[in-house]
């Protein structure tokens, strides 16, 4: 016993043992996440939880300061990282650039490059290996903003593509093997930019 190193764990860390489920929430922008849902799953249900934002919010509006474009993206990135320290979830980002308001998913996917951004979604699913994927958006015009629509479309496509070894084989060379999540849900309503309806 004298040679053993004993580490004190906070109560919630002990309650997390064993972690029995992993959940990934996806959105287009840093402010699309459902903070209450992330906190409930991570702190309340003690699930391994993460949020994936396709962009860093470079093209958003800033009512609190003078930061714009890349500087605003850095600010919003830091805001998300601070939120994750509070709610206990992990944070992932895609490489898509927030070019400002978009009227349609088609416009967004053309500017983002469909396959490149889909690859980001697939990468995160294969790396995080969630049991459940929750899309913040439906992938339809009811989402409003074209970025939101595109995020919903890409989440659905990535849910299937992440399990297909023929898709993005370069990821397997990096050690990210195909992964099939068990469930795909849509979390609509309550913030995050224009969805309608109730959470599943």
VEXBALO-404804 format. One line per field, with one value per residue (C-alpha): residue number from 1; residue in three letters; z, x, y. Coordinates in steps of 0.1 Angstrom, whole numbers, padded with zeros to 4 digits. Last residue first. Layout:
# residues N
num <- (NUM  ...)
residu <- (Ala  ...)
up <- (Z  ...)
east <- (X  ...)
north <- (Y  ...)
END
This chain:
# residues 200
num <- (200  199  198  197  196  195  194  193  192  191  190  189  188  187  186  185  184  183  182  181  180  179  178  177  176  175  174  173  172  171  170  169  168  167  166  165  164  163  162  161  160  159  158  157  156  155  154  153  152  151  150  149  148  147  146  145  144  143  142  141  140  139  138  137  136  135  134  133  132  131  130  129  128  127  126  125  124  123  122  121  120  119  118  117  116  115  114  113  112  111  110  109  108  107  106  105  104  103  102  101  100  99  98  97  96  95  94  93  92  91  90  89  88  87  86  85  84  83  82  81  80  79  78  77  76  75  74  73  72  71  70  69  68  67  66  65  64  63  62  61  60  59  58  57  56  55  54  53  52  51  50  49  48  47  46  45  44  43  42  41  40  39  38  37  36  35  34  33  32  31  30  29  28  27  26  25  24  23  22  21  20  19  18  17  16  15  14  13  12  11  10  9  8  7  6  5  4  3  2  1)
residu <- (Unk  Unk  Unk  Unk  Unk  Unk  Unk  Unk  Unk  Unk  Unk  Unk  Unk  Unk  Unk  Unk  Unk  Unk  Unk  Unk  Unk  Unk  Unk  Unk  Unk  Unk  Unk  Unk  Unk  Unk  Unk  Unk  Unk  Unk  Unk  Unk  Unk  Unk  Unk  Unk  Unk  Unk  Unk  Unk  Unk  Unk  Unk  Unk  Unk  Unk  Unk  Unk  Unk  Unk  Unk  Unk  Unk  Unk  Unk  Unk  Unk  Unk  Unk  Unk  Unk  Unk  Unk  Unk  Unk  Unk  Unk  Unk  Unk  Unk  Unk  Unk  Unk  Unk  Unk  Unk  Unk  Unk  Unk  Unk  Unk  Unk  Unk  Unk  Unk  Unk  Unk  Unk  Unk  Unk  Unk  Unk  Unk  Unk  Unk  Unk  Unk  Unk  Unk  Unk  Unk  Unk  Unk  Unk  Unk  Unk  Unk  Unk  Unk  Unk  Unk  Unk  Unk  Unk  Unk  Unk  Unk  Unk  Unk  Unk  Unk  Unk  Unk  Unk  Unk  Unk  Unk  Unk  Unk  Unk  Unk  Unk  Unk  Unk  Unk  Unk  Unk  Unk  Unk  Unk  Unk  Unk  Unk  Unk  Unk  Unk  Unk  Unk  Unk  Unk  Unk  Unk  Unk  Unk  Unk  Unk  Unk  Unk  Unk  Unk  Unk  Unk  Unk  Unk  Unk  Unk  Unk  Unk  Unk  Unk  Unk  Unk  Unk  Unk  Unk  Unk  Unk  Unk  Unk  Unk  Unk  Unk  Unk  Unk  Unk  Unk  Unk  Unk  Unk  Unk  Unk  Unk  Unk  Unk  Unk  Unk)
up <- (-0293  -0289  -0299  -0330  -0350  -0358  -0363  -0350  -0320  -0296  -0282  -0309  -0326  -0315  -0343  -0335  -0350  -0332  -0330  -0342  -0368  -0368  -0396  -0384  -0376  -0375  -0397  -0427  -0418  -0424  -0459  -0467  -0468  -0477  -0488  -0451  -0447  -0410  -0410  -0443  -0427  -0398  -0421  -0445  -0418  -0402  -0436  -0443  -0409  -0411  -0446  -0434  -0406  -0430  -0453  -0425  -0420  -0404  -0418  -0453  -0446  -0431  -0399  -0375  -0341  -0352  -0324  -0329  -0304  -0296  -0303  -0317  -0309  -0337  -0362  -0356  -0357  -0390  -0406  -0398  -0411  -0443  -0450  -0449  -0476  -0496  -0498  -0506  -0483  -0511  -0529  -0497  -0485  -0518  -0520  -0483  -0490  -0482  -0467  -0441  -0434  -0448  -0418  -0431  -0429  -0412  -0386  -0348  -0319  -0282  -0253  -0228  -0190  -0189  -0174  -0192  -0223  -0220  -0218  -0249  -0267  -0257  -0268  -0302  -0304  -0297  -0323  -0349  -0341  -0348  -0381  -0393  -0370  -0335  -0326  -0294  -0277  -0306  -0328  -0358  -0373  -0402  -0383  -0363  -0358  -0384  -0385  -0348  -0331  -0295  -0273  -0245  -0226  -0205  -0169  -0170  -0152  -0158  -0194  -0207  -0188  -0196  -0233  -0234  -0215  -0238  -0270  -0294  -0323  -0309  -0321  -0356  -0379  -0354  -0343  -0309  -0302  -0274  -0258  -0234  -0205  -0186  -0158  -0136  -0142  -0106  -0095  -0117  -0103  -0068  -0074  -0075  -0050  -0063  -0044  -0055  -0043  -0028  0008  0000)
east <- (-0369  -0368  -0399  -0408  -0393  -0357  -0347  -0313  -0298  -0324  -0353  -0366  -0353  -0330  -0329  -0320  -0297  -0292  -0268  -0237  -0218  -0180  -0155  -0118  -0099  -0063  -0048  -0049  -0085  -0091  -0077  -0105  -0130  -0160  -0154  -0153  -0189  -0198  -0189  -0209  -0242  -0242  -0222  -0250  -0275  -0251  -0243  -0280  -0286  -0254  -0264  -0298  -0281  -0256  -0285  -0302  -0338  -0340  -0375  -0358  -0347  -0316  -0334  -0311  -0294  -0284  -0281  -0257  -0260  -0236  -0207  -0174  -0154  -0128  -0150  -0179  -0154  -0138  -0172  -0183  -0150  -0152  -0187  -0171  -0146  -0171  -0196  -0172  -0179  -0190  -0211  -0224  -0236  -0253  -0271  -0281  -0299  -0302  -0267  -0259  -0222  -0191  -0186  -0157  -0159  -0129  -0149  -0146  -0148  -0156  -0159  -0187  -0183  -0209  -0186  -0153  -0173  -0187  -0152  -0142  -0172  -0165  -0129  -0140  -0164  -0135  -0112  -0140  -0145  -0109  -0112  -0142  -0150  -0140  -0153  -0171  -0203  -0229  -0209  -0226  -0215  -0192  -0163  -0185  -0160  -0175  -0189  -0195  -0193  -0205  -0194  -0208  -0195  -0226  -0229  -0267  -0268  -0234  -0227  -0262  -0279  -0251  -0252  -0290  -0291  -0263  -0282  -0254  -0261  -0240  -0207  -0220  -0232  -0244  -0238  -0244  -0224  -0235  -0214  -0230  -0223  -0195  -0185  -0178  -0193  -0205  -0169  -0161  -0192  -0179  -0145  -0116  -0088  -0057  -0039  -0004  0005  0040  0028  0000)
north <- (0139  0177  0196  0214  0242  0250  0286  0293  0275  0284  0263  0240  0210  0181  0156  0120  0094  0061  0032  0049  0029  0034  0029  0029  0061  0048  0075  0050  0045  0082  0079  0055  0084  0062  0026  0015  0026  0032  0069  0073  0065  0090  0113  0116  0125  0150  0165  0172  0188  0209  0220  0233  0252  0268  0277  0297  0288  0254  0249  0248  0212  0196  0189  0207  0203  0168  0143  0113  0084  0056  0080  0069  0101  0096  0079  0104  0133  0121  0116  0151  0166  0144  0157  0192  0182  0163  0191  0220  0249  0273  0247  0232  0266  0276  0242  0244  0277  0314  0318  0345  0349  0332  0309  0289  0251  0234  0215  0219  0195  0202  0178  0180  0188  0216  0242  0235  0230  0265  0279  0261  0274  0310  0305  0295  0324  0348  0331  0332  0369  0376  0356  0376  0406  0418  0452  0442  0432  0431  0408  0393  0360  0354  0338  0315  0287  0264  0229  0229  0194  0191  0162  0140  0110  0103  0112  0115  0148  0163  0152  0146  0174  0198  0191  0193  0226  0241  0232  0241  0265  0293  0279  0275  0247  0221  0185  0168  0136  0112  0084  0059  0036  0055  0031  0050  0084  0086  0085  0115  0133  0129  0144  0120  0118  0101  0074  0065  0030  0023  0024  0000)
END
